[in-house]
């Protein structure tokens, strides 16, 4: 029997498509208001999604024009959402390149306590040059250096999370103590990038420690995730590519002594879904119609390494300008998939700009509810995914369709649970509390 799928919701204020804020449905929507995100969270919880996932970069960015998609820092926002929800998981993206392990471990653990065990951390290395300049750098760290730092960063955070025993808090007025003796320990980390004494000053939640999430798709990203990740937000262009990625990832994780069953691969999907296929196609056309193509040029340069500013939108895409895959050092898997699609033919400059700048560098689906459920079922049966990270192009309408039509249809086929079976994110994914990671890879690299 096929294992039940997991569903995450990647949250963007107006929707994942860059044209969503120009759609009549979002007229008057103010993404600066907390209540807007509370309504999104409540809808996702009504649909019993496993988790909300907030992407983030510590830079303003201008990939689709200067507009407020998600104006909040995600850890802060998720703390507020935690107070208004009861079951859905809360995953914040935070960079290993522009944070320090102790503070980040403390922030995520605080959300975990506030939410009674529903927090996760999506660790990213951040290749954005604008972000680097916000932290005193003229250029971002080289790809290999970012992942080396990230490996040690994640290890330190996880060791800090394990610096308290799960049952450490045991208030005893008679003995005049709140914490059980010998249940908290310093980590004493001294490595290539970090020196952290510990212990953490936040006790564990009901789930023991936050869920570790990761999103890298390069060889270095797979290596990093295979060592640490429990949930993987992947970019999969096709069923075959996703199945190959899943197998490669889990085989590599097994080589580190990890149980592949304790890792869930949930590729991103942008679902243009409506009652009928015609309605879905109409929605996609509406979102694309009003978008400012010039505002998408920075995204093309960032994802495809091509300057398209001098081209007519109806010109054939200049495939000869695409660099060879081996020359690309950032977002390697995403570039490889996009470039392969474009080289296959049929792309105009307009189509390429909409693909990379419209919020749809992930796999798109355009069709009816039944057709979408058919595709999710096909991927599940083929072993191409453990679940999906759904990125509705327009909210609230597409999100409502997902929660109120897609989820019930998945349940009718036995592909999704009937309701929440746990109150923690770790419980939603059936994950045990892992052992504290070893310090063998990084210890003693710097004198204590």
N, C-alpha and C positions, 0 to 999 in steps of 0.2 A: 504494500500500500504506500502511496506517495505521502511523504511527511507534510504536515500542514505548513503553509507558507507563513513567513513573517512580513509585515508591512510597516515601513517607516514613512513618515511624511517629511520631506524637505520643505521648510517654510520660507517663503518669500512674500513680502508684504502684499503685492498686487497679484502675484502669480509668477511662475518661472519664466514666462515669455516677456521679453523686454517691451513688447507692445501692450502688455496688459494694463499699464497705467493710463493708456490712451483709449481704452475700450469704454463704451458707454456704461457698462456695469460698474466700473470703479470710479465714476464721476462722484466727487465728494468724499471719497475714501481718504482718510488721513492716517498714514502709517506711523505717525509720531504718537498715536494714541495707544495706550496699553490695551484698552478694550478691544481693539481690532484683533490683536494677537490672542487675547483670551477667547474670542469667538472662534478663531481658527482652531485653537487647542481643544475647545469644547466639542467642535464638530469632529475632529480627529478622534477624540475619546469616545464620542458617540459611535463611531465606526470601529472602536476597539483596536485602533492602530497600536503597534508595539511602542513606537516612540516618535517624538518630534525631533528633527535634526536641523540645527541652524548652522549654515555656512558662515564663514567670517574671514575677513582680511583686515589687518590693522593699517588700512589706507583707504582714501576716499574712492579712488578708481573712477574711470570715465568710459567704461566699456560700452555703455548704452546711453550715454548722455548723463548729465549731472542731475539725477533724480533720486529721491529717497526710497529705495527698495526696502531695506531693513536698517533703520537708523540706529538701532540699539546694539550695544555690545551683548552677545548672547548669554553669557553667564549671568549677568545682571537681570536680563529679561526672563530667563528661565526660573530664577528665584521667585519672581513675581507670579509667573504662570503656575509654579508649584503650589502656591497658596490657593489657587482656584481650580485645581484638578486633583484627581485622587488616584489614578491608575497609570496614565500614559507616561512612558519614559521620556526623559529630557536630556538631549545630547547637545552639548556645546562644542563648537570647533574652536580650538586655540592653538597657536603656533608654538612649535618647539624652537624656532629661530629667534623669536622676539619676546620670550618670557623667561622666568626663572623657575626651576622645578618646585621649590618649597612653596612659593606663593600660589602657583597654579594648582598644586595638590591641595592646598588649603581652600582655594576658591571652589573647586569642583566638589570637594568633600562637604563643604558647607551647603551647597545645593543638594547634595545627596542626603544630608540630615534634614534639611527643610522639607524635602519631598518624601521623606521616610523610605529612601532607598530606590529612587528612580533615575539617578543621574548617570550619564556616560560622558566620556571625553573623546572627541574626534581629533586625534593628533595629526597635524599637518606641518610640513616644513616651510612652506611659503616661499615662492620664487618671485614674487612681485617686487620689481625694482622700486616702486613708489613706497612700499612698506619698508624696504631697507633704508631709504632716505629718511624716513620718519624716525629711525633709530640710529642716526649718526653715521650711516654707511653710504659710500658713493656707489657701491654695487652690492648685489646680494651674494651670499656665500655660494661657492661652487656646489654643484649637485652632490658630489661625494661628501663634501664637508658638512652640508646640511643634514644628510642622513646619518653621518657618524655622530653628530651632535644629538640628533633626534633619538638615536638608539640609546645613548646614555641618559638623555633627558627622561625618556619613558621609564627606563629601569629605575631611576631615582624616584620618580613620582610613585611608581608601584611599590617600591620598598617603603616609602613614607606611608602609603595607604596601609601597608602591612605592619607598620610599627606599633599598632595597637592590636591586641587580640580581639576577636569578635565579641567576646563576653567580658571585656576589660572593665566596663562600667558596672559597678555592683555597689550601690550606695549602702553604707552600713553605719548608722548613727552610733551604735554601741561601740564600734571599733574606731569611730571618728575618721572614716575614709570613704571616698566615693569610688575610687578605682582599685580594682583587685591588685594585690601585690604581684610584682614580676610579670605584669600583663602588658607593659609598655616598654619599648626598648629604642635606644638611639640606633640610627643606621650607620653612622660613621663613614659616609661615602667620601672617598678621595679618588677622583678619576681624571680623565684627560680634559674634560670641560667644566666639571663641577666639583665643589667641595661642600658637602651638606652634612651637618652633624645629626639633625633630627632630635627626637622624634617629632612627628606631626603634632600640632596642638588642636586637632579636631578628631574626636572619637569616631569610630565607624558607625554606619547606619544599619538598618535592618538587612541590607543586602551584602554587608561585609565590606565591600569596596566597590567604587563605580566601575561600570563596564568600559573596557578599553576598545575604542573604535579607531579605524585607520582608513585612509583613502588613497594611498599611493598605488600606482599601477606600473611603474618602471621596475626594472630588475632590483634596484635598491629598495624601492617601495615594497615589493613582494617580500624581500628579505626581512625588512623591518616589520611588516605586518605578520609574517609567519612566526617571528619571535614573540610578538606581543599581543596582536589583535584578537579580540573575541567577536567583533562585528566589523565587516569590511564593506565600505561604500565604494562600489566599483563602477567603472565606465565600460559598458559592454556594447559593442556595435551590432553584434549578431548572436544568435543562439550558439553557434559553433564556437565563436570567440569567447563567449561567457563560460561555456562548459570547459574549454581548454584552460581558461584562467582559473576557474574553480579547482580543477584537478591539479594544476601546477601549484597553486597556493597551498592547498591542503597537503599535498605530498611534501612540500618544503617544510610546512609546520610539523608534520610527523617526523621529519629528519631531526628536529630539535627536541623530540620526545614529547611533543604536545599531542593531545587527542583531537583529530580533525573534526570530530562530532561536536566539539565545543567551540567551533568557529562558524559563523554564519556569513555567507556572501550574499549581499543585497544590492545588485546593480541598480543604477539610476534609470528611471523611465519617465519621459514627459508624455503623459496621456491626454491627447486631444480626444476626449470621450463624450459622446452624447447619446441620446436615445437611438439615433440612426447614424449610419455612416455618412450620409449626406449632411446631417447636422454637425458632425464632427469636422468634416471638411470645410463647412461654412465658418465654423468657429476659428479654425486655423487661418483661413483667408482673412477674416475680420481682424485678427491680431496682427497679421503681417501687413495689412493694407495701410494702416496709419503710422507705422513705425518710420522714424527718420533714419534712412540708410547711412547718412554721413556719421551719425552717432555710433554706428556699428564698426567703423573703420579701425578703432583701437583694438577691438576684440580680434579682428582678422589678423592684425599684426602680431598680437600676443599669442594666438593659437596656431596660426599658419606661417608666421614669420614672413608675411608678404604685405607690401604696401599697395593697397588697391585704390588709393585716393584719386588716381588719374584715369580711372576706367569708367566707361559708361556701364550702368547697372545691367544692361542687356548684352554686354560683350561676353563672349565665352571666357570662362575662367582661365587665366594664364598659368597653366599647369607647369610650364617650364620654370617658373619662379619658385616652385615649392622645393625646399632643401631636401636632400636625401635624409632618410630616417636616421641614419647613423650620425648625422651632424647635429641632431636635436638633443638638448640636454635637460629641458624642463617639460613637465607634463608629457612624457614620451609616449605613453600608451594612447592618450587622447589624440596627440598629433598623428600618430601612425594610423589610427582608425579614420580620422577626418581626411587625411591626405589620400588614403586608399580609396575612400568613397569618391573624392573629387577627381582623382586620376582615372577612375572607372568611366568617367565621361558624363555628359549631360548637365554639368553645372555651369550656370551663368555666374557673373559677379554677384548679382542680386541673390541668387539662391545660396551662394557660399556665405555672403554676409548674414543672411537670415539664419543659416545653420550655426555659425559660430558666435553670432552676437545676439541672437534672439532668445538666448537662454536654453538652447536646445543642442548643446554639444553632446549631451547624452542621447541615448536611443529615443526616438520619437515613436509614438503609436497614434494612428489616426483611424478611428472607427467607432462602432457602436459598443455598448456595454457588453453584449454577448460576445462580440469579436475580441474585445480586450480580455475578457475572462478566458476565452479559448487560448489566446496567446500566453497568458500567465500559466495556464494549465500545461500547455505544451512545453514551456521552459522548465516547469517543475518536474514533469515526467521524464524529460530528457536529462535531468541532473545538471541543468545550466545555472541554477540559482537556488539558494535556500530561502529567498524572499526578495523583496523589491523595495527600493527607495523611490516612492512616487513623488513626482514634482509637478503638480497641477499647473498648467500654463496660465490659468485664470482662477482667482478666488473671489467670491465664495462658490460660484456655480459649479465648477468642475470638482471642487472638493466635496460639495454636497452630493454630486453624482457618485463619487468614489465611496463615500461613507454610506449612502442610502441605497445604492443600486449595485455597485461592484462588489462590496463586501458581502451582502446577502447572497449574491450569485455564487461567489466563491464558497460560501458556507454550504449552499445547496449541493455542491459537488464534493464536499468533504475536504476542501482545500484551505479552509480557514476556521479557526476555533469559533465556537458559538458565543463566547464572551471571555472576559478576562478571567484567568485562572490563578493569577498571582497579583500582588500589589507592588512588586519590585520589577525593575527592568531586567535584572539578572533572572528573575523568575519567568518573565515573559519569554526569554530566549532559552530557558532550561539550562542555564549556566551554573556550574558550581563555583564556589569561591576558590580561585587558584592558589597554589602555594606561593610564598614570597619568592621573588626572583633572586637568582644568585648574583653576587657581585663580581664573579670571576672575570668577566670580560673587561671591566673597567677599573677594578681595585688596584691600588698601588701605582697607577700611572702617574700620579702626582704624590710627592712625599706628604705623609700625614702631618 
